[in-house]
Amino acid sequence: MKLLIFDADAKTRQIFSAAFPEHELVFFEHSPKSDDLTAHPDAEIVSIFTASTFKEDSVDALPHLRCIATRSTGFDHIAVEYAKHKGITVCNVPRYGTHTVAEFTFALILALSRKVPEAVQQVRDKGSMTTAPFEGINLFGKTLGVIGTGAIGKSVVRIAQGFGMSILMHDPFPAHEIENEHTKYVAFDDLIRQSDIITLHVPYTKENKHIIGKDQFTQMKHGVYLINTARGELVDTQALCDALEYGTVAGAGLDVLEAERELKDEQRTVTNAPPEVLQTLIRDRELIDNPRVLVTPHIAFFSREAYEEILTVSVKNIQNAIAGTPSNTL
């Protein structure tokens, strides 16, 4: 059986090669391209990462495709329903890096609230030990708004409790057992209005695109911090740029951007992208260049432990699909 493995680094090659010695594996360092697929029409398994997209045309290019295994929890980069309609199994890694992403969330919060990157840069560039520009804020006593209380959101709540923060939560499926006198569920608009720091931990769907937009920024406290380690499409990029300009948002920590995939292939995107994508790319560039914004390249998940878990579960998903007992299906 032929497997096409995209976005494959050295560790991916090592683990997959060891797991499938009797199958033909074709590794690609990049995301799927049409030429890659047409060159291997007999492929039955495809494994991709979130940097890739696998839409209807990609599915149609592989007439013998049996399984699409994404090495991620999110699956908005795949034409899931179309694939399922054609009898193709689609599976993901439903949970990994719970503590990893939560810890990174606080890395961004602390870096912003204590102006760590600017202070490091001053010492490095100027050798200056001046402290005046770097007055920060305490987290103790501040209100953290957590949107989404799945496994990662709950871990964020636990860490926030250790900092002595008050925590407001919103989730359509609340886990009331984690509530206490300092931690409670509230309506979405109440969370938006009352939080000093807002952090997003929900998957992206068509229904929640731009759940943080112009109306929400208008309601926020002046000087709020926004953290997004979930999906870039959850935040209206133009509205965030405006909120930063007006001072509503004091700073943002973004591990994801709305045009993230296009940024990874910017030259091809600029040539072929529709106007709305180009506009978002321009705004994403504004965020990257803004000194009050920290942008990281989608690494919140990327600890040694979490990455090994992703690869191990992905291998098991493929092995189960080959055996006819698919797991973690969508």
C-alpha positions in Angstrom: 0.0 0.0 0.0 1.3 3.5 -0.8 1.2 6.3 1.8 1.9 9.9 1.0 3.2 11.8 4.0 3.3 15.6 3.7 5.0 18.2 5.8 7.4 15.5 6.9 10.3 16.4 9.1 13.1 14.1 10.2 11.1 12.8 13.3 8.0 12.1 11.1 10.1 10.2 8.7 11.7 8.1 11.4 8.5 7.2 13.2 6.5 6.5 10.1 9.3 4.5 8.5 9.6 2.3 11.6 5.8 1.8 11.8 5.2 0.8 8.2 8.1 -1.3 7.0 6.0 -3.3 4.6 4.3 -0.4 2.8 5.6 2.1 0.3 6.0 5.5 1.9 6.6 8.7 -0.1 7.6 11.7 2.0 7.3 15.4 1.1 8.7 18.3 3.1 6.0 20.6 1.8 2.2 20.7 1.7 0.3 18.8 -1.1 0.6 20.1 -4.6 -1.4 18.9 -7.6 1.7 17.5 -9.2 2.5 15.4 -6.1 -0.9 13.8 -6.2 -1.1 13.2 -9.9 2.3 11.5 -9.8 0.9 8.9 -7.3 -2.6 8.1 -8.4 -2.4 4.7 -6.6 -1.9 6.2 -3.2 -4.4 4.9 -0.6 -3.4 6.8 2.5 -2.5 10.5 2.9 -1.2 12.1 6.1 -1.0 15.9 6.4 -0.4 18.6 9.0 -2.4 21.8 9.7 -0.1 23.7 7.3 -1.6 21.8 4.4 -5.0 22.0 2.8 -6.8 19.0 1.3 -9.9 20.1 -0.4 -12.2 18.5 -3.0 -9.7 18.7 -5.9 -7.1 16.9 -3.9 -9.5 14.2 -3.0 -10.5 13.7 -6.6 -6.8 13.5 -7.7 -6.4 10.2 -5.8 -9.0 7.7 -7.0 -7.9 4.9 -4.7 -7.7 7.0 -1.5 -9.0 5.2 1.6 -7.9 7.4 4.5 -6.9 11.0 5.2 -5.0 11.2 8.6 -4.4 14.7 9.8 -1.7 15.1 12.4 -3.7 17.7 14.3 -6.9 18.2 16.3 -8.3 20.8 13.9 -9.6 19.6 10.6 -10.9 22.8 8.9 -8.1 22.4 6.3 -9.8 19.2 4.9 -12.9 18.7 2.8 -14.2 16.3 5.5 -17.8 15.9 4.3 -16.8 15.5 0.7 -14.3 12.8 1.5 -16.7 11.0 3.7 -19.4 11.1 1.0 -16.8 9.3 -1.3 -16.3 6.6 1.4 -12.9 7.9 2.6 -12.1 7.8 6.3 -10.9 11.0 7.8 -9.2 10.9 11.2 -7.5 13.3 13.6 -5.6 13.5 16.9 -8.4 14.5 19.2 -6.3 15.5 22.1 -2.7 16.2 22.6 -0.5 18.9 24.2 -3.1 19.9 26.8 -0.5 21.2 29.2 1.8 22.3 26.3 -0.6 24.8 24.8 -1.8 26.1 28.1 1.8 26.7 29.2 2.5 28.5 26.0 -0.6 30.7 26.5 0.9 31.9 29.7 4.3 32.4 28.1 2.6 34.9 25.8 0.6 36.5 28.6 3.7 37.0 30.7 5.8 38.2 27.8 3.2 40.9 27.0 2.3 41.9 30.5 5.9 42.3 31.6 7.3 43.5 28.2 9.9 40.8 28.2 10.8 40.9 24.4 11.3 44.7 24.4 13.5 44.5 27.5 15.7 41.7 26.1 16.0 43.6 22.8 17.1 46.8 24.6 19.8 45.0 26.5 21.0 43.1 23.4 21.0 46.0 21.0 22.0 48.9 23.2 23.5 47.4 26.3 21.2 49.6 28.3 19.9 48.6 31.7 17.3 51.4 31.8 14.1 50.2 33.4 11.7 53.1 32.8 10.1 51.8 29.6 9.2 48.4 31.0 6.6 49.0 33.7 4.4 45.9 33.5 1.3 44.7 35.3 0.7 41.9 37.8 -1.5 39.0 36.9 -2.5 38.6 40.5 -6.0 40.0 41.0 -6.6 40.4 37.2 -9.6 38.9 35.4 -8.8 36.3 32.8 -11.5 35.5 30.2 -11.2 31.9 28.9 -13.3 31.2 25.8 -13.6 27.4 25.5 -13.1 25.0 28.4 -12.1 21.8 26.7 -9.0 20.1 27.9 -6.7 23.0 27.0 -9.0 25.6 28.4 -9.3 23.7 31.7 -5.5 23.6 31.9 -5.4 27.3 31.4 -7.9 27.8 34.2 -5.8 25.7 36.6 -2.6 27.7 35.8 -4.5 31.0 36.2 -5.7 29.9 39.6 -2.1 29.5 40.6 -1.5 33.2 39.7 -4.4 34.3 41.9 -6.5 35.5 39.0 -10.2 35.8 38.8 -11.5 33.6 35.9 -14.5 34.1 33.7 -15.3 31.2 31.3 -17.6 30.7 28.4 -18.5 27.5 26.7 -21.7 26.1 25.2 -21.0 22.9 27.1 -19.9 24.2 30.5 -18.0 22.0 32.9 -19.6 23.3 36.1 -17.4 21.1 38.3 -14.5 23.5 37.8 -16.4 26.5 39.1 -15.6 28.0 42.5 -15.7 31.4 44.1 -13.0 32.7 41.8 -13.9 30.8 38.7 -17.3 31.0 37.0 -19.2 30.6 33.7 -20.7 33.8 32.3 -22.4 34.9 29.1 -20.1 35.6 26.2 -20.7 39.4 26.3 -20.1 39.6 30.0 -16.8 37.9 29.6 -15.9 40.3 26.8 -16.8 43.3 28.9 -15.2 42.3 32.2 -11.9 40.6 31.3 -8.5 42.2 31.5 -7.0 39.4 29.4 -9.0 37.2 26.9 -7.7 33.9 25.6 -9.2 31.7 22.9 -9.4 27.9 23.2 -12.1 26.8 20.7 -11.9 25.0 17.4 -12.6 27.0 14.2 -15.9 26.3 12.4 -17.9 28.4 9.9 -20.3 29.3 12.7 -17.6 30.9 14.9 -15.6 32.7 12.3 -14.7 36.2 13.7 -16.3 35.6 17.1 -13.9 38.4 18.1 -14.7 41.3 15.8 -15.5 44.9 15.8 -18.5 44.6 18.1 -16.6 42.6 20.6 -13.6 45.0 20.6 -16.0 47.9 21.2 -17.2 46.3 24.4 -13.8 45.4 25.8 -12.0 47.2 28.6 -9.6 49.8 27.4 -6.1 48.2 27.6 -7.2 44.6 27.3 -4.7 41.9 26.2 -5.8 39.3 23.6 -4.3 35.8 23.3 -5.0 33.4 20.5 -3.4 30.0 20.3 -6.4 28.4 18.7 -7.2 29.5 15.1 -6.5 32.7 13.3 -10.0 32.8 11.7 -11.6 33.3 15.2 -10.4 36.9 15.2 -11.3 39.6 12.6 -7.8 40.8 11.6 -8.9 44.2 10.4 -10.9 44.8 13.6 -7.9 43.8 15.7 -5.6 46.2 13.8 -8.1 49.0 14.5 -8.4 48.1 18.2 -4.6 48.2 18.6 -4.5 51.6 16.9 -7.2 53.0 19.1 -5.6 51.5 22.2 -8.5 49.3 23.1 -6.1 46.4 22.9 -2.9 47.0 24.7 -1.2 44.0 23.3 -1.9 40.7 21.5 -0.1 37.3 21.7 -0.9 35.4 18.5 0.4 31.9 17.7 -2.0 31.8 14.8 -3.1 34.3 12.1 -6.1 34.4 9.8 -4.0 34.1 6.6 -1.5 31.7 8.2 -1.4 29.2 5.4 -1.2 31.9 2.7 1.7 33.5 4.6 3.6 30.1 4.4 3.3 30.2 0.7 3.1 34.0 0.1 4.6 34.2 -3.3 2.1 31.8 -4.9 -0.7 33.3 -2.8 0.0 36.9 -4.0 -0.2 35.6 -7.6 -3.4 33.7 -7.3 -5.3 34.9 -4.2 -8.7 36.7 -4.3 -8.8 40.3 -3.1 -10.1 39.4 0.4 -7.2 37.0 1.0 -4.7 39.6 -0.1 -6.3 42.2 2.2 -6.0 39.8 5.1 -2.4 39.1 4.2 -1.7 42.8 4.4 -3.3 43.1 7.8 -1.5 40.1 9.1 1.8 41.8 8.1 0.6 44.8 10.0 0.2 42.6 13.1 3.7 41.0 12.6 5.3 44.5 12.4 3.3 46.0 15.4 5.6 46.3 18.4 2.6 45.6 20.7 1.9 42.3 19.1 3.8 39.0 19.6 3.4 36.7 16.6 4.8 33.1 16.8 4.8 30.6 14.0 2.1 28.2 15.3 4.3 26.5 17.9 2.1 26.4 21.0 1.7 22.7 20.5 5.3 22.1 19.8 6.9 20.5 22.8 8.9 17.3 22.6 6.3 15.4 24.5 3.3 16.7 22.6 4.9 16.2 19.2 5.7 12.6 19.9 2.1 12.0 21.0 0.8 13.5 17.8 3.0 11.2 15.7 2.2 8.1 17.8 -1.6 8.6 17.6 -1.4 9.4 13.9 0.5 6.2 13.2 -2.1 4.2 15.2 -4.9 5.9 13.3 -3.4 4.8 10.0 -2.7 1.3 11.2 -6.3 0.9 12.3 -7.6 2.3 9.0 -5.5 -0.3 7.1 -6.8 -3.0 9.4 -10.4 -1.9 8.7 -11.0 -0.7 12.3 -10.6 3.1 11.9 -10.1 5.2 15.0 -10.6 8.9 15.9 -12.8 9.4 12.8 -14.6 12.6 12.0 
